[in-house]
Amino acid sequence: MQGTIATFDPETRSGTLLLDTGAELAFDATAFDRSGLRLLRLGQRVNIDTEPSGAVSRVTIPGIG
């Protein structure tokens, strides 16, 4: 699944993304830490992996993660 970073707080390493469907989805520090990235910027396109519950399990940059 893909989306665009809507908010990102580098201190808490969490944020929200806007899915291509228009829905907003939050991700926590654990999902960000699994990416291996150090920073995300607003408007950046990302891929996300989700748990069966719908929670974000990992955030990656297309072509990198």
Secondary structure as a PSIPRED ss2 file (coil, helix, strand):
# PSIPRED VFORMAT (PSIPRED V4.0)

   1 M C   1.000  0.000  0.000
   2 Q E   0.000  0.000  1.000
   3 G E   0.000  0.000  1.000
   4 T E   0.000  0.000  1.000
   5 I E   0.000  0.000  1.000
   6 A E   0.000  0.000  1.000
   7 T E   0.000  0.000  1.000
   8 F E   0.000  0.000  1.000
   9 D E   0.000  0.000  1.000
  10 P C   1.000  0.000  0.000
  11 E C   1.000  0.000  0.000
  12 T C   1.000  0.000  0.000
  13 R C   1.000  0.000  0.000
  14 S E   0.000  0.000  1.000
  15 G E   0.000  0.000  1.000
  16 T E   0.000  0.000  1.000
  17 L E   0.000  0.000  1.000
  18 L E   0.000  0.000  1.000
  19 L E   0.000  0.000  1.000
  20 D C   1.000  0.000  0.000
  21 T C   1.000  0.000  0.000
  22 G C   1.000  0.000  0.000
  23 A C   1.000  0.000  0.000
  24 E E   0.000  0.000  1.000
  25 L E   0.000  0.000  1.000
  26 A E   0.000  0.000  1.000
  27 F E   0.000  0.000  1.000
  28 D C   1.000  0.000  0.000
  29 A H   0.000  1.000  0.000
  30 T H   0.000  1.000  0.000
  31 A H   0.000  1.000  0.000
  32 F H   0.000  1.000  0.000
  33 D H   0.000  1.000  0.000
  34 R C   1.000  0.000  0.000
  35 S C   1.000  0.000  0.000
  36 G C   1.000  0.000  0.000
  37 L C   1.000  0.000  0.000
  38 R C   1.000  0.000  0.000
  39 L C   1.000  0.000  0.000
  40 L C   1.000  0.000  0.000
  41 R C   1.000  0.000  0.000
  42 L C   1.000  0.000  0.000
  43 G C   1.000  0.000  0.000
  44 Q C   1.000  0.000  0.000
  45 R E   0.000  0.000  1.000
  46 V E   0.000  0.000  1.000
  47 N E   0.000  0.000  1.000
  48 I E   0.000  0.000  1.000
  49 D E   0.000  0.000  1.000
  50 T E   0.000  0.000  1.000
  51 E C   1.000  0.000  0.000
  52 P C   1.000  0.000  0.000
  53 S C   1.000  0.000  0.000
  54 G C   1.000  0.000  0.000
  55 A C   1.000  0.000  0.000
  56 V E   0.000  0.000  1.000
  57 S E   0.000  0.000  1.000
  58 R E   0.000  0.000  1.000
  59 V E   0.000  0.000  1.000
  60 T E   0.000  0.000  1.000
  61 I C   1.000  0.000  0.000
  62 P C   1.000  0.000  0.000
  63 G C   1.000  0.000  0.000
  64 I C   1.000  0.000  0.000
  65 G C   1.000  0.000  0.000
